[in-house]
Amino acid sequence: MAFQAKKLINDPNDVVTEFIEGLVETYPGLQYLDGFPQVKVVLRADVSGATYNKVAVISGGGSGHEPAHAGFVGEGMLTAAICGDVFASPSVDSILAGIRAVTGPMGALLIVKNYTGDRLNFGLAAEEAKSEGYKVEIVIVGDDCALPPPRGIAGRRGLAGTILVHKVAGAAAAAGLSLADVAAEARHASEMVGTMGVALTVCTLPGQVTSDRLGPGKIELGLGIHGEPGAAVVDLQSVDVVVSHVLKQILSPETNYVPITRGNRVVLLINGLGATPAMELMIAAGKAVPRLQLEHGLAVDRVYTGSFMTSLDMAGFSISVMKADQAILQRLDAATKAPHWPVGVDGCILEVAIEAAANSVINLKDWLNEWDSKAGDGDCGSTMFRGATAILEDMKKFYPLNDPAETVNEIGSSIRRAMGGTSGIIYDIFCKAAYGQLKANPKTVVTAKQWKDALEASIAAVSKYGGASAGYRTMLDALIPALTVLQERLDAEDDPVAAFVLSSEAALAGAESTKHMQAQAGRSSYVSGEILASVPDPGAMAAASWYRAAALAVKDKCMAL
């Protein structure tokens, strides 16, 4: 029996507008275009067509597929996303407004899922933009592998594999390639990927009743992302059987939809359709990888699991398999600030380290204030607390965790905004020096030695501009011993994580040793040695605390991987 679905919404006609409003509030790096809500365009807040000197990568379509497409707007991925109403192609006027807003002299690439409405509207907007003098190219993505080879003109539908095409194109554009080259890479990526979906339920549009098309105990194979019927309705099977069937369909030599053969390297994307628990998606990923390896003879280089292109509240998942060469892997691994592109392993390690470091400072607030009340003006803990709190808040919104250098730079920005005072300036200098050292490394993955070099550069910068050195009773009395031990252990070829942990013990010992030092920098230099001998330097203790917490968090995370 059909029934009215429960939705946490207001007016069903306003869901897209209110989604966009919430999105830009959540991610300040995004904004919506003037003309909103009639023109529903989400774009990078840092891009203006008049000054943008790279190829703009634009996509979009009907809403209801979140986080696609607006959640993938950000440096290194999409420049703008055009949002239609739920499951409806955006208007030509909205698409044209988006092109005008972000397209500079390098031109724009439109990535369009293969649906008639999208092709027509994006196509007409592209032609209009060309007549206005813009350079525009279009890549159509049709990665559906569920249906027999089409006999008419409709072609294969665009599904979740489109997100991988977005990432490849966005990285190519960020690298400064020409419009022709960005389009060529996107087109090549679109030809390398195949997708098939499986649904346990039918989605419900806002304000409408839930369809009873799928009866109890039934699943649908090969459906589209708009709730349209799939290739077949069958009895519910175990995930092993479903995953096996989907992979065989995608990799079928009879249809030859994707040029993948035994011995190839591939990327796997397990995409939730809106109402599928993370547990079930992970189960599907865990079953798909060994089948690709053992049954199909493929090397699985990357696995992405999560919700990328949904269908409102549909339960189920789709599987995408993309043939991968080194060039495609480089584009997929490239840094991006798009909020919904998944954080890689190194990014996850960086995230836990930052979180642990910030929380350690927050927890130490009262002790730092107490020590500082005897050695300074009594606000060290409160100042550090503001900086640590800002870091935790900004990390979810601003930090591109897949890019360590840019993340360190953003930490400096958070500190400068929130902390103020001498401590804020010193830590900002610390971060900027580390950023400069890390930025010299062109690769996304940072080695232990490069982290050591970044710490060394930071210490040198703080010493240069602040005037302090070892023995001056400052934060450097924690960090210099840490650097010394880290250098020694890495030179001895110790495990990098173990070296990090050992160096954090040296940081704590160095901070404790400040009790026996006469201050030669900062407000403490005006305090008698007798008073100082009763407390450690609060700045040194704060530095040792966050350094130690980060080291232990990295150790725990690496052991869990």
Secondary structure, 3 states (H helix, E strand, C coil): CCEECCCCCCCHHHHHHHHHHHHHHHCCCEEECCCCCCCCEEEECCCCCCCCCCCEEEEEEEECCCCCCHHHECCCCECEEEEEEECCCCCHHHHHHHHHHHCCCCCEEEEEECCHHHHHHHHHHHHHHHHCCCCEEEEEECCECCCCCCCCCCCCCCCCHHHHHHHHHHHHHHCCCCHHHHHHHHHHHHHCEEEEEEECCCCCCCCCEECCCCCCCEEEECCCCCCCCCCEEEECCCHHHHHHHHHHHHCCCCCCCCCCCCCCEEEEEEEECECCCHHHHHHHHHHHHHHHHHHCCCEEEEEEEECCCCCCCECEEEEEEEECCHHHHHHHHCCCCCCCCCCCHHHHHHHHHHHHHHHHHHHCHHHHHHHHHHHCCCCHHHHHHHHHHHHHHHHCCCCCCCCHHHHHHHHHHHHHHHCCHHHHHHHHHHHHHHHHHHHCCCCCCCCHHHHHHHHHHHHHHHHHHHCCCCCCCCCHHHHHHHHHHHHHHHHCCCCHHHHHHHHHHHHHHHHHHHHHCCCCCCHHHHCCHHHHCCCCCHHHHHHHHHHHHHHHHHHHHHHHC
